[in-house]
Amino acid sequence: FTLADVRGSGRDVGLLLEYLFDDRGRLATTPFEDDIFLGIRLDLNDVQSTRLLGGAVVDRQTGTTFVNVEASRRWGERCTVSLETRLFAGLRADDYLFGFRRDHYAQLELKWYF
């Protein structure tokens, strides 16, 4: 659901919600058999093109959480800076995603255009 031009500010806020379900339960070949995704998208609609997208997938049974955040902003006329982060929390040894327990990821990027 998108809230456009919040309070006349020109900013847009997107509210994200998704239910992930696989009726095979623990026999599912996906880690998302009974999970909820909650997220937000913020677009400031400013000259710098500032944007943020963040969300988390939470397993309803175990509490295992996967978090994703992406943000970007133009810096001056020739540069952009962006950040991407992904992390896992609460993974148990019997969890489908346990092999990713140390695969947190963060990237800060500066791009210069000429």
C-alpha positions as CSV (number, residue, x, y, z in Angstrom):
1,F,0.0,0.0,0.0
2,T,1.5,3.4,-1.0
3,L,0.8,6.6,0.9
4,A,1.6,9.2,-1.7
5,D,2.6,12.8,-1.0
6,V,2.4,12.3,2.8
7,R,1.0,15.5,4.4
8,G,1.8,17.5,1.2
9,S,5.6,16.8,1.7
10,G,6.1,15.2,-1.7
11,R,7.3,12.0,0.1
12,D,5.9,8.6,-0.7
13,V,5.8,5.8,1.9
14,G,5.0,2.2,0.8
15,L,3.9,-0.3,3.4
16,L,4.7,-3.9,2.5
17,L,3.1,-7.0,3.9
18,E,3.2,-10.5,2.5
19,Y,2.4,-14.0,4.0
20,L,4.5,-16.8,2.7
21,F,3.0,-20.3,3.0
22,D,3.8,-23.8,1.9
23,D,1.3,-26.5,3.1
24,R,4.1,-29.1,3.2
25,G,5.2,-27.5,6.5
26,R,8.6,-28.7,7.7
27,L,8.8,-30.9,4.6
28,A,8.8,-27.9,2.3
29,T,11.8,-27.4,0.1
30,T,11.8,-23.7,0.9
31,P,12.7,-21.9,4.1
32,F,9.5,-19.8,3.8
33,E,6.8,-22.3,4.7
34,D,5.0,-20.1,7.3
35,D,6.5,-16.7,7.3
36,I,5.6,-13.1,7.3
37,F,7.3,-10.3,5.4
38,L,7.0,-6.7,6.7
39,G,8.7,-3.8,5.0
40,I,8.7,-0.2,4.2
41,R,9.7,1.8,1.1
42,L,10.4,5.5,1.5
43,D,11.0,7.8,-1.5
44,L,11.7,11.4,-0.6
45,N,11.2,12.6,-4.2
46,D,13.9,15.1,-3.6
47,V,16.6,16.5,-6.0
48,Q,19.1,14.0,-4.5
49,S,16.7,11.1,-5.3
50,T,16.8,9.7,-1.8
51,R,15.3,6.2,-1.4
52,L,15.1,3.6,1.3
53,L,13.7,0.1,1.1
54,G,13.8,-2.2,4.2
55,G,12.1,-5.2,5.4
56,A,12.3,-8.5,7.3
57,V,11.0,-12.0,6.8
58,V,10.1,-13.6,10.1
59,D,9.4,-17.3,10.6
60,R,6.2,-17.6,12.6
61,Q,7.2,-20.8,14.3
62,T,10.9,-20.2,15.2
63,G,11.3,-16.5,15.1
64,T,14.2,-16.8,12.6
65,T,14.5,-13.4,10.8
66,F,16.1,-12.3,7.5
67,V,16.6,-8.5,7.3
68,N,17.2,-6.6,4.1
69,V,17.9,-2.8,3.8
70,E,18.8,-0.9,0.7
71,A,19.3,2.9,0.6
72,S,20.6,5.3,-2.0
73,R,21.1,9.1,-2.5
74,R,22.7,11.2,-5.2
75,W,25.5,13.3,-3.9
76,G,26.2,16.3,-6.0
77,E,25.8,16.1,-9.8
78,R,28.3,13.3,-10.4
79,C,28.1,10.9,-7.4
80,T,25.7,8.5,-5.8
81,V,26.1,6.7,-2.5
82,S,24.2,3.5,-1.7
83,L,24.1,1.0,1.1
84,E,22.9,-2.6,1.0
85,T,22.6,-4.8,4.1
86,R,21.4,-8.3,4.6
87,L,21.5,-10.3,7.8
88,F,20.1,-13.4,9.5
89,A,19.1,-13.6,13.2
90,G,17.9,-16.4,15.4
91,L,19.0,-19.3,13.2
92,R,18.9,-22.7,14.9
93,A,20.9,-25.8,13.9
94,D,17.7,-27.5,12.5
95,D,16.7,-24.4,10.4
96,Y,16.7,-24.7,6.6
97,L,18.8,-21.5,6.5
98,F,21.4,-22.5,9.1
99,G,24.2,-22.7,6.5
100,F,23.7,-18.9,6.0
101,R,24.1,-18.0,9.7
102,R,27.4,-16.2,9.1
103,D,26.6,-14.8,5.7
104,H,25.7,-11.3,6.8
105,Y,26.4,-8.8,4.1
106,A,26.9,-5.0,4.0
107,Q,28.0,-3.0,1.1
108,L,28.6,0.8,1.0
109,E,29.2,2.0,-2.5
110,L,30.2,5.4,-3.9
111,K,29.8,5.8,-7.7
112,W,31.3,8.7,-9.6
113,Y,30.0,9.5,-13.1
114,F,32.0,11.3,-15.7
